[in-house]
Amino acid sequence: MIGRLGFNFQFTARIFSTLEIITSSELCCQKIEKFQAPANSPDCQRLIMENKERAQQIRNIMVAHVQKYHGMNIKPNITRKEWTRLKEFKARENLIKLPADKGSATVIENEHKYILKERNQIKDMDVVLCGRSEKTIIRQVRSRIIEEFKSMGLKEKQYRWYLVTAAEVAKMYLPIKTHKPHEDFPGRPVVN
């Protein structure tokens, strides 16, 4: 199904999004009206009036479209069979949703395959797995930082602003490289 729809496919809205259209076009009109010409420009007043007229024209066009299409049901861009398949696909418990490496695409990956990719990445990286808890690691790192500050001759009042009170251990995840299908869609490790 993805091959037919493409990577940048988006579902159509079920109803005409009146509120979103009004809000976004009004924000646009307000920006046009607030645009200021340089003060030393001889046409400053004329430009301000033209901007107000343009904004009003946009509002008139928007109102005409909203009146015409308000409450209209939009024809879906996938068939009922495809919609049923997607619901079945979504009901599977062994799938996880991830961001793609490039663009705003989302990738659905088998959880077992994703964990294997993570483990392979960790094996290839220069890291050591730690069996200690997150709290223990944070406490030890904090005490080492404090020791370094003290060795530099700093007092607590001077270095306490550099300490984090609610520290968190970084997490690693793998955005999937959708542009490399010949390599079984590898992941790019990101530590966040």
C-alpha positions as CSV (number, residue, x, y, z in Angstrom):
1,M,0.0,0.0,0.0
2,I,2.9,2.4,0.8
3,G,4.3,2.0,-2.7
4,R,1.0,3.3,-4.2
5,L,0.5,6.1,-1.7
6,G,4.2,7.3,-1.4
7,F,6.2,8.4,1.6
8,N,4.7,11.9,1.8
9,F,1.1,10.6,1.8
10,Q,-1.4,12.3,4.1
11,F,-5.0,11.4,4.8
12,T,-7.7,13.8,3.7
13,A,-9.6,15.5,6.5
14,R,-13.1,14.0,7.0
15,I,-14.8,17.4,7.2
16,F,-13.9,20.9,6.0
17,S,-11.7,22.5,8.8
18,T,-13.5,25.8,9.0
19,L,-11.9,27.0,12.3
20,E,-8.4,26.2,11.2
21,I,-8.9,28.0,7.8
22,I,-10.4,31.1,9.5
23,T,-7.7,31.2,12.2
24,S,-4.7,30.8,9.8
25,S,-6.0,33.3,7.2
26,E,-6.8,35.9,10.0
27,L,-3.3,35.5,11.3
28,C,-2.0,36.1,7.8
29,C,-4.1,39.2,7.4
30,Q,-3.0,40.6,10.7
31,K,0.6,40.2,9.7
32,I,0.0,41.9,6.4
33,E,-1.7,44.8,8.2
34,K,1.1,45.2,10.7
35,F,3.8,45.3,8.1
36,Q,5.4,48.7,8.3
37,A,7.1,50.5,5.4
38,P,10.3,52.4,6.3
39,A,9.4,55.6,8.1
40,N,11.4,57.7,5.6
41,S,9.6,56.2,2.6
42,P,7.6,58.8,0.7
43,D,4.9,56.2,0.0
44,C,4.5,55.1,3.6
45,Q,0.8,56.0,4.0
46,R,-0.1,54.6,0.6
47,L,1.6,51.3,1.4
48,I,-0.2,51.0,4.7
49,M,-3.5,51.5,3.0
50,E,-2.7,49.0,0.3
51,N,-1.8,46.4,2.9
52,K,-5.1,47.0,4.7
53,E,-6.9,46.6,1.4
54,R,-5.0,43.3,0.6
55,A,-5.8,41.9,4.0
56,Q,-9.5,42.7,3.5
57,Q,-9.5,41.1,0.0
58,I,-8.0,37.9,1.6
59,R,-10.7,37.9,4.3
60,N,-13.5,38.3,1.6
61,I,-12.1,35.4,-0.4
62,M,-11.8,33.3,2.7
63,V,-15.4,34.0,3.9
64,A,-16.7,33.1,0.4
65,H,-14.9,29.7,0.6
66,V,-16.0,29.0,4.1
67,Q,-19.7,29.8,3.3
68,K,-19.4,27.5,0.2
69,Y,-17.7,24.5,1.8
70,H,-18.7,24.7,5.5
71,G,-20.1,21.3,6.7
72,M,-19.1,19.6,3.5
73,N,-17.9,16.0,3.8
74,I,-14.7,15.3,2.0
75,K,-14.2,12.2,-0.1
76,P,-11.5,10.0,1.5
77,N,-8.3,9.4,-0.5
78,I,-8.1,5.7,0.4
79,T,-10.6,2.9,-0.2
80,R,-12.6,1.1,2.5
81,K,-10.5,-2.0,2.0
82,E,-7.3,0.0,2.6
83,W,-8.9,1.7,5.7
84,T,-9.7,-1.7,7.1
85,R,-6.2,-3.0,6.5
86,L,-4.8,0.1,8.3
87,K,-7.1,-0.6,11.3
88,E,-5.9,-4.2,11.4
89,F,-2.3,-3.1,11.1
90,K,-2.7,-0.6,13.9
91,A,-4.2,-3.2,16.2
92,R,-1.0,-5.3,16.0
93,E,0.9,-5.1,19.3
94,N,4.4,-5.9,18.1
95,L,4.7,-2.7,16.0
96,I,6.3,0.6,17.1
97,K,6.0,4.0,15.5
98,L,9.3,6.0,14.9
99,P,10.4,9.1,13.2
100,A,12.3,8.7,9.9
101,D,15.9,9.9,9.6
102,K,15.1,12.6,7.1
103,G,11.9,14.6,6.5
104,S,8.8,14.4,8.6
105,A,7.8,10.8,7.7
106,T,6.9,8.2,10.3
107,V,8.1,4.7,10.1
108,I,6.4,1.6,11.5
109,E,8.8,-1.1,12.5
110,N,8.6,-4.5,14.0
111,E,9.6,-4.2,17.7
112,H,11.8,-7.2,17.6
113,K,13.7,-6.0,14.5
114,Y,14.1,-2.6,16.0
115,I,15.6,-4.0,19.3
116,L,18.0,-6.1,17.2
117,K,19.1,-3.0,15.2
118,E,19.6,-1.1,18.5
119,R,21.8,-3.9,19.9
120,N,23.8,-4.1,16.7
121,Q,24.4,-0.3,16.8
122,I,25.5,-0.5,20.5
123,K,27.9,-3.3,19.6
124,D,29.4,-1.2,16.8
125,M,29.8,1.9,19.1
126,D,32.5,2.6,21.6
127,V,30.3,2.2,24.6
128,V,30.1,0.0,27.7
129,L,26.8,-1.3,29.0
130,C,26.2,-0.4,32.6
131,G,24.3,-2.6,35.0
132,R,23.7,0.2,37.6
133,S,20.5,2.2,38.0
134,E,19.9,5.6,36.6
135,K,19.9,7.2,40.0
136,T,23.2,5.7,41.0
137,I,24.9,6.9,37.7
138,I,23.5,10.4,38.2
139,R,24.6,10.5,41.8
140,Q,28.2,9.4,40.9
141,V,28.5,11.9,38.0
142,R,27.2,14.7,40.3
143,S,29.7,13.9,43.0
144,R,32.6,13.7,40.5
145,I,31.6,17.2,39.1
146,I,31.5,18.6,42.7
147,E,34.9,17.1,43.4
148,E,36.3,18.8,40.3
149,F,34.8,22.2,41.3
150,K,36.4,21.8,44.8
151,S,39.7,20.9,43.3
152,M,39.5,24.2,41.3
153,G,39.2,26.1,44.6
154,L,35.5,27.0,44.1
155,K,33.1,27.3,47.0
156,E,29.6,25.8,46.9
157,K,28.0,29.3,46.3
158,Q,30.1,29.6,43.2
159,Y,29.5,26.2,41.6
160,R,26.0,25.3,42.7
161,W,24.5,27.2,39.7
162,Y,26.2,24.8,37.4
163,L,24.7,21.7,38.9
164,V,21.5,20.2,37.6
165,T,18.9,19.4,40.3
166,A,16.8,17.0,38.3
167,A,19.3,15.3,36.0
168,E,18.3,12.6,33.5
169,V,20.4,10.0,31.7
170,A,20.5,10.5,28.0
171,K,18.4,8.0,25.9
172,M,19.4,6.5,22.6
173,Y,17.0,5.9,19.7
174,L,17.3,5.1,16.1
175,P,15.5,7.1,13.4
176,I,15.1,4.7,10.5
177,K,16.9,5.6,7.2
178,T,14.1,5.2,4.8
179,H,16.3,6.2,1.9
180,K,18.4,3.0,2.3
181,P,16.1,0.1,1.6
182,H,18.9,-2.1,0.1
183,E,20.5,-2.2,3.6
184,D,17.3,-3.3,5.4
185,F,16.5,0.2,6.5
186,P,19.3,0.8,9.0
187,G,18.9,3.3,11.9
188,R,21.0,6.4,12.7
189,P,21.9,6.4,16.4
190,V,20.8,9.6,18.2
191,V,21.6,10.2,21.9
192,N,19.1,12.6,23.4
